[in-house]
Amino acid sequence: MSQRETFQDRPVYALSEITKSIESVFKKNYNRAYYIKAEILKLNYYPHSGHCYPELVEKEHGKIKAQLRGVIWSTQFRNINERFVAITGEPLKEDISILCLATIEFSAQHGLNLQIQDIEPTYTLGEMVRNKREVIEKLKKEQIFLQNKQKKLPLVPKKIAIISVETSKGYSDFMITLKQNNWHYQFQTTLFPSILQGEKALISMPYQLSQIAKRQQEFDCVVIVRGGGGDVGMSCYDDYELAAAVATFPLPVLTGIGHSTNETVTDMVAFANKITPTEVAYFLIQQFQNFSVQIENYRDKLAKQVKELLQEQDIYFSKIHQQLMLLIGKYNHQKEKEIQNLSQRFQSAAVQFLLKQQNALHQSQTKIELLHPENILKRGYSITMKDGRPVRNAKEITQGEIIRTKLLYGEIESKVC
């Protein structure tokens, strides 16, 4: 037996010796399978081999408290995953809690790991239900659970932002139903492409919601639709961040994500949720139809009211006409008397006026006749004339001028000395 190497008087061991020693300790003390609860941080599934090497963690207040690698061989992984999908509706994936049956093994080559023999899907299902309940309670505590339901959908929701995948059958069904409606209602749609299931959807959908929010003035509502099929990948719609984004979105959000077995939190907080994209399309078409029916009802009601009003007015004006004709008859009779009275009064006044004017004229004529020169001469007066004009002042006559004195009978010509 060779002598062991030393360093500073202490023995030196080969790594394999240490690992073999640890391996023997584990075989001695951990010789059975244990139920272990943990969270899958990373799945690390390799399709080419079918093996899976999940990284398992335990968290406390969001921080990793413990971490260990697991191993699921291909045959076991296939069986475990099929059973997991059948019960939970989801495949094994990252960021879920699991309860696994595993042996604790230490390999000299690969180190410490958990050899996972089985995973109990009912535990994960319970955790999913618990998580869903916690998300709902959190949204209600923050008073945003009903916020989107309180939005007002326009009477005619014409401009629609759609979150979906262009190649999705659900999107195709939605568009066909919308465009081929029997009443030829016209919709304006804009597609915002997004991943609709799994973990990547938790990045893609909130991003597209944020893009729509920047252009919210262009739209009346938002529609989230996906194709049918199983519920695999639906747990993303129970995520708090996505549900909160929908709940607080400034426009009404309608969901048609193609499932009927369970209502997700996102469905619960949306303005309206339908099982299929086609039903969402029918819902929007129905809004147009409801508005059309209202318009027709209002039209009929208005026509009826106008007809009744016209009839009432016709009766009213007929009565007014009758009363007016009576008043006109009475008025005409009264006015006829008044006119006769006025005529008589006018004639009398005219006669009095003419007599008055005739007297005044006679008096004026008398005065004029009295002032006539002949009448003045008759009273013994004479009129001295110079150059055919009456002389009013002696100073107007000079010595040697010829003047004429007009008498009632004849004239006297004189020369001034």
Disulfide bonds with the S-S distance in Angstrom:
none
